Amino acid sequence: MKKILLIEDNDDIRTNTAEILELSGYQVIMAANGKIGIEQAIEHKPDLIICDIMMPVLDGYGVLHAIHRNDSIRNVPFIFLTARTERGDFRKGMELGADDYLTKPFDATELLNAVDSRLKKFDLLKEELAPGLEGVQYFIQESLGRNVFETLAEGRDTNLYRKKQNIYSEGNHPNRLFYIVKGKVKTFRSNDDGKELVTDLYSTGDFIGHIALLEGTTYKDTAETLEETELAIIPKEEFNNLVNNNKEVAQKFIRLLARNVSEKENQLLGLAYNSLRKKVAEALIFLQKKYKQQGDQDFTIDISREGLATIAGTATESLIRTLSDFKSEKLVEVQGGCIRILDEKKLANMFN
């Protein structure tokens, strides 16, 4: 059952609105002013917040500001309630980050339509994209209420790339967004001596190239396929139109950016302070988590020693010696060029 927090100082409006929502199957938490509302939001983690603007103690703008400063509830959909005489103030609320607003007096249909719409879009943002073009199509179609991806793909086929083929290169200007329909891709940076550092790995269902597009800069790394790969291509202009004109699409890519920053921070920390054994162990765990499919009991890591060394951030010779040690300790099994993890728990908890 979805939880809705209703913050409204008028007793009659609060009671009547709560009754409508409860009759429609929602659990309603009520608060008579903004201060209590924030406390209730932090305690109950609602799925949606409906909040009046003009209230004693703390008004709706203050509530919204406080909500956005709390990481645990900052992404909860937020609907403002405003009287008709205050209608001109709703723009301020939208600029502060409100998702929608209802003008009082409103009827039950208006209320339930707004609630249903916001909850559906919030659920969509939390979902992982399904593999294949259908996943992209579903996400964009649901976000915009129409089949935009069909328009984007019209007259264009997916492109096939051979193993070890460049998709884009460091320093070039981006003009398209890539979506991996099938295959594996790595991105890496090279120093003046040509030594590589793998910056990320991607697989089916991932977008690549979006960082440079969103920043409006050149590519900071090079993307290369690890196996035969199929990519769908969305032109820059059409991607920018989606991001600039639809909040849900923009939020999806903002979350991708935030995740990317967090992963990079952890990667840099590991490269700076981890021991050789821990670097190699974490590289193996990273590859398995990235590419192992659910229920795949026979998964092996099929990557060159040079490629694995660049992910671990170490010399190839050092990596080979460490893999030999792991094999002797029965942490991994090595068959030809493939590596099978035998004791994931010990590798994950490797001492530094």
C-alpha positions as CSV (number, residue, x, y, z in Angstrom):
1,M,0.0,0.0,0.0
2,K,1.4,3.4,-1.0
3,K,1.9,5.9,1.8
4,I,1.0,9.6,1.2
5,L,1.9,12.3,3.6
6,L,-0.8,15.1,3.7
7,I,0.4,18.4,5.2
8,E,-2.5,20.8,5.5
9,D,-3.4,23.2,8.4
10,N,-7.2,23.4,7.5
11,D,-8.9,20.7,9.5
12,D,-11.8,20.2,7.1
13,I,-9.6,20.1,3.9
14,R,-7.2,17.8,5.6
15,T,-9.9,15.4,6.8
16,N,-11.8,15.3,3.5
17,T,-8.7,14.9,1.4
18,A,-7.4,12.1,3.6
19,E,-10.8,10.3,3.3
20,I,-10.7,10.5,-0.5
21,L,-7.2,9.0,-0.6
22,E,-8.0,6.3,2.0
23,L,-11.1,5.2,0.1
24,S,-8.8,4.8,-3.0
25,G,-6.5,2.4,-1.2
26,Y,-3.8,4.7,0.0
27,Q,-2.3,4.9,3.5
28,V,-2.5,8.5,4.6
29,I,-0.3,10.2,7.2
30,M,-1.5,13.6,8.3
31,A,0.3,16.7,9.6
32,A,-1.3,20.0,10.7
33,N,1.7,22.2,9.9
34,G,5.0,22.2,8.0
35,K,7.3,21.4,11.0
36,I,5.3,18.3,11.9
37,G,5.1,17.4,8.3
38,I,8.9,17.3,7.9
39,E,9.2,15.1,11.1
40,Q,6.5,12.7,9.7
41,A,8.3,12.6,6.3
42,I,11.6,11.6,7.9
43,E,10.0,9.0,10.1
44,H,7.6,7.3,7.6
45,K,9.4,7.8,4.3
46,P,6.2,8.4,2.3
47,D,5.8,7.5,-1.4
48,L,4.3,11.0,-2.1
49,I,3.9,14.3,-0.2
50,I,0.9,16.6,-0.7
51,C,1.5,20.0,1.0
52,D,-0.4,23.3,1.4
53,I,1.6,26.4,0.7
54,M,0.2,28.9,3.3
55,M,0.6,27.4,6.7
56,P,1.7,28.5,10.2
57,V,5.0,27.6,11.8
58,L,6.6,26.6,8.4
59,D,5.1,27.2,5.0
60,G,5.1,24.9,2.0
61,Y,8.2,26.4,0.5
62,G,10.1,25.8,3.7
63,V,8.9,22.2,3.8
64,L,10.0,21.6,0.2
65,H,13.4,23.1,0.9
66,A,13.9,20.9,4.0
67,I,12.8,17.8,2.1
68,H,15.3,18.4,-0.7
69,R,18.1,18.8,1.9
70,N,17.4,15.3,3.4
71,D,19.0,12.5,1.3
72,S,16.5,9.9,2.4
73,I,13.4,11.7,1.1
74,R,14.7,14.3,-1.3
75,N,13.4,12.4,-4.4
76,V,9.9,11.8,-3.0
77,P,7.3,13.3,-5.4
78,F,5.9,16.6,-4.1
79,I,2.5,18.1,-4.9
80,F,1.6,21.7,-3.7
81,L,-1.9,22.7,-2.7
82,T,-2.7,26.4,-3.5
83,A,-5.8,28.5,-3.2
84,R,-7.0,30.2,-6.4
85,T,-6.0,33.6,-5.0
86,E,-2.4,32.3,-4.7
87,R,-2.3,30.7,-8.1
88,G,0.5,33.1,-9.3
89,D,2.7,31.7,-6.6
90,F,2.7,28.1,-8.0
91,R,5.6,28.9,-10.4
92,K,7.8,29.7,-7.4
93,G,7.0,26.2,-6.0
94,M,7.8,24.5,-9.4
95,E,11.1,26.4,-9.6
96,L,12.0,25.1,-6.2
97,G,11.4,21.5,-7.4
98,A,7.8,20.7,-6.8
99,D,6.4,18.0,-9.2
100,D,2.9,19.3,-9.5
101,Y,0.2,21.5,-7.9
102,L,-3.5,21.4,-7.2
103,T,-5.6,24.5,-7.0
104,K,-8.2,24.6,-4.2
105,P,-11.0,23.8,-4.3
106,F,-10.3,20.6,-6.2
107,D,-12.5,17.5,-6.8
108,A,-11.7,13.9,-6.1
109,T,-11.0,13.1,-9.7
110,E,-8.4,15.9,-10.0
111,L,-6.7,14.8,-6.8
112,L,-6.5,11.1,-7.7
113,N,-5.3,11.8,-11.2
114,A,-2.5,13.9,-9.9
115,V,-1.5,11.4,-7.3
116,D,-1.7,8.4,-9.7
117,S,0.4,10.3,-12.4
118,R,3.1,11.3,-9.9
119,L,3.4,7.8,-8.4
120,K,3.6,6.1,-11.7
121,K,6.4,8.4,-12.9
122,F,8.3,8.0,-9.7
123,D,8.0,4.2,-9.9
124,L,9.3,4.4,-13.5
125,L,12.4,6.4,-12.4
126,K,13.2,3.7,-9.8
127,E,13.0,0.9,-12.3
128,E,16.1,-0.5,-14.0
129,L,16.0,-0.4,-17.7
130,A,15.1,-3.7,-19.3
131,P,17.7,-5.2,-21.7
132,G,17.2,-4.5,-25.4
133,L,15.6,-1.7,-27.3
134,E,12.3,-2.5,-25.7
135,G,13.7,-1.2,-22.4
136,V,14.7,2.1,-23.8
137,Q,11.4,2.4,-25.7
138,Y,9.4,1.6,-22.6
139,F,11.3,4.1,-20.5
140,I,11.0,7.0,-22.9
141,Q,7.5,6.2,-23.9
142,E,6.3,6.1,-20.3
143,S,8.2,9.3,-19.4
144,L,6.7,11.3,-22.2
145,G,3.4,9.5,-22.7
146,R,4.2,8.7,-26.3
147,N,6.4,6.4,-28.3
148,V,9.4,8.8,-28.8
149,F,12.0,6.1,-29.3
150,E,10.1,4.9,-32.4
151,T,10.6,8.4,-33.8
152,L,14.2,8.5,-32.8
153,A,14.9,5.2,-34.4
154,E,12.9,5.9,-37.6
155,G,15.2,5.4,-40.7
156,R,18.1,4.2,-38.5
157,D,19.2,0.7,-37.8
158,T,21.3,-0.4,-34.9
159,N,25.0,-0.5,-35.6
160,L,27.2,-3.6,-35.2
161,Y,30.8,-3.2,-33.9
162,R,33.5,-5.8,-34.0
163,K,35.5,-6.8,-31.0
164,K,38.1,-4.2,-30.0
165,Q,36.5,-1.6,-32.3
166,N,36.5,2.0,-31.1
167,I,33.1,3.6,-30.6
168,Y,34.4,7.1,-29.8
169,S,37.8,8.5,-28.9
170,E,39.1,10.7,-26.1
171,G,39.2,14.4,-27.1
172,N,36.5,14.2,-29.8
173,H,33.3,16.1,-29.7
174,P,30.1,14.1,-29.0
175,N,27.3,14.1,-31.5
176,R,25.2,11.1,-30.4
177,L,24.1,9.0,-27.4
178,F,24.8,5.2,-27.5
179,Y,22.7,2.5,-26.0
180,I,24.0,-1.0,-25.8
181,V,21.5,-3.5,-27.2
182,K,23.9,-6.4,-26.9
183,G,27.5,-6.8,-26.0
184,K,30.2,-5.4,-23.7
185,V,32.1,-2.1,-23.8
186,K,35.0,-0.6,-21.8
187,T,36.0,3.0,-21.5
188,F,39.6,4.0,-20.8
189,R,42.1,6.8,-20.6
190,S,45.7,6.7,-21.8
191,N,48.8,8.6,-20.6
192,D,51.6,10.0,-22.7
193,D,53.3,6.6,-22.7
194,G,50.2,4.8,-24.0
195,K,49.4,3.1,-20.7
196,E,45.7,2.6,-20.2
197,L,43.5,3.0,-17.2
198,V,40.0,1.5,-17.5
199,T,37.5,4.1,-16.3
200,D,34.3,2.0,-16.6
201,L,32.7,-1.2,-18.0
202,Y,29.3,-1.3,-19.7
203,S,27.0,-4.1,-20.9
204,T,23.5,-4.7,-22.3
205,G,21.0,-2.0,-21.1
206,D,23.6,0.7,-20.5
207,F,23.9,4.2,-22.0
208,I,27.4,5.4,-23.0
209,G,28.6,8.8,-24.1
210,H,26.0,10.7,-22.1
211,I,28.5,12.4,-19.7
212,A,30.1,14.4,-22.5
213,L,26.7,15.2,-24.0
214,L,25.4,16.5,-20.7
215,E,28.6,18.4,-19.8
216,G,28.8,19.9,-23.3
217,T,32.5,18.9,-23.5
218,T,34.7,16.6,-25.4
219,Y,35.0,12.9,-24.5
220,K,37.3,12.4,-21.5
221,D,38.0,8.8,-22.4
222,T,37.8,6.3,-25.3
223,A,35.1,3.6,-25.7
224,E,36.1,0.2,-27.1
225,T,34.1,-3.0,-27.5
226,L,35.2,-6.1,-25.6
227,E,33.2,-8.4,-27.9
228,E,30.9,-8.1,-30.9
229,T,28.5,-5.4,-29.8
230,E,25.2,-4.0,-31.1
231,L,24.5,-0.3,-30.4
232,A,21.4,1.9,-30.9
233,I,22.3,5.5,-31.7
234,I,20.3,8.6,-30.7
235,P,21.5,11.9,-32.3
236,K,22.7,14.7,-30.0
237,E,19.9,17.1,-30.9
238,E,17.1,14.6,-30.1
239,F,18.8,13.6,-26.9
240,N,19.1,17.2,-25.8
241,N,15.5,17.8,-26.6
242,L,14.4,14.9,-24.4
243,V,16.6,16.1,-21.5
244,N,15.6,19.8,-21.7
245,N,11.9,19.2,-22.1
246,N,11.2,16.3,-19.8
247,K,12.0,16.3,-16.1
248,E,11.8,12.5,-15.7
249,V,14.2,11.8,-18.5
250,A,16.6,14.5,-17.1
251,Q,16.4,12.9,-13.6
252,K,17.2,9.5,-15.0
253,F,20.5,10.8,-16.5
254,I,21.3,12.9,-13.4
255,R,21.1,9.7,-11.4
256,L,23.5,8.0,-13.9
257,L,25.9,10.9,-13.5
258,A,25.7,10.7,-9.7
259,R,26.3,7.0,-9.7
260,N,29.3,7.5,-12.0
261,V,30.9,10.1,-9.7
262,S,30.4,7.8,-6.7
263,E,32.0,4.8,-8.5
264,K,34.9,6.9,-9.7
265,E,35.6,8.1,-6.2
266,N,35.7,4.5,-4.9
267,Q,37.9,3.5,-7.8
268,L,40.4,6.3,-7.2
269,L,40.5,5.5,-3.5
270,G,41.3,1.9,-4.2
271,L,44.0,2.7,-6.8
272,A,45.7,5.1,-4.3
273,Y,45.6,2.9,-1.1
274,N,44.8,-0.7,-1.9
275,S,47.5,-3.4,-1.9
276,L,48.3,-5.3,-5.1
277,R,46.3,-8.4,-3.9
278,K,43.2,-6.3,-3.0
279,K,43.4,-4.4,-6.3
280,V,43.3,-7.7,-8.3
281,A,40.6,-9.2,-6.0
282,E,38.4,-6.1,-6.4
283,A,38.9,-6.1,-10.2
284,L,37.7,-9.8,-10.4
285,I,34.7,-9.1,-8.2
286,F,33.8,-6.0,-10.2
287,L,33.9,-7.9,-13.5
288,Q,31.7,-10.7,-12.1
289,K,29.1,-8.3,-10.7
290,K,29.1,-6.4,-13.9
291,Y,28.7,-9.3,-16.3
292,K,27.4,-12.4,-14.5
293,Q,23.8,-13.1,-15.3
294,Q,21.4,-14.2,-12.6
295,G,21.3,-18.0,-12.3
296,D,24.5,-18.4,-14.3
297,Q,26.4,-21.0,-12.3
298,D,29.2,-21.5,-15.0
299,F,30.2,-17.9,-15.4
300,T,33.8,-17.2,-16.2
301,I,35.7,-14.0,-16.7
302,D,37.0,-14.0,-20.2
303,I,39.4,-11.0,-20.5
304,S,43.1,-10.7,-21.5
305,R,45.6,-10.3,-18.8
306,E,46.5,-6.9,-20.1
307,G,42.9,-5.8,-20.0
308,L,42.5,-7.1,-16.4
309,A,45.6,-5.4,-15.4
310,T,44.3,-2.0,-16.6
311,I,41.1,-2.5,-14.6
312,A,43.1,-3.4,-11.5
313,G,45.5,-0.5,-12.1
314,T,48.7,-2.6,-12.0
315,A,51.4,-4.0,-14.2
316,T,50.5,-7.1,-16.2
317,E,53.4,-9.1,-14.7
318,S,52.3,-8.3,-11.2
319,L,48.7,-9.3,-12.1
320,I,49.8,-12.6,-13.5
321,R,51.8,-13.4,-10.3
322,T,48.9,-12.5,-8.1
323,L,46.5,-14.6,-10.1
324,S,48.9,-17.5,-9.7
325,D,48.8,-17.0,-5.9
326,F,45.0,-16.8,-5.9
327,K,45.0,-20.1,-7.9
328,S,47.3,-21.8,-5.3
329,E,45.0,-20.6,-2.5
330,K,42.0,-22.0,-4.4
331,L,40.3,-18.6,-4.6
332,V,40.1,-18.8,-8.4
333,E,40.4,-21.4,-11.1
334,V,42.2,-20.5,-14.3
335,Q,41.5,-22.4,-17.5
336,G,43.3,-21.0,-20.6
337,G,42.4,-17.3,-20.7
338,C,39.3,-17.6,-18.6
339,I,39.0,-17.1,-14.8
340,R,36.4,-18.6,-12.6
341,I,35.9,-17.3,-9.0
342,L,35.8,-20.1,-6.5
343,D,35.6,-18.1,-3.2
344,E,33.9,-14.8,-3.8
345,K,33.6,-14.1,-0.1
346,K,37.3,-14.3,0.6
347,L,38.1,-12.2,-2.4
348,A,35.6,-9.5,-1.4
349,N,37.0,-9.5,2.2
350,M,40.7,-9.5,1.1
351,F,42.9,-7.8,3.7
352,N,44.6,-4.6,2.4
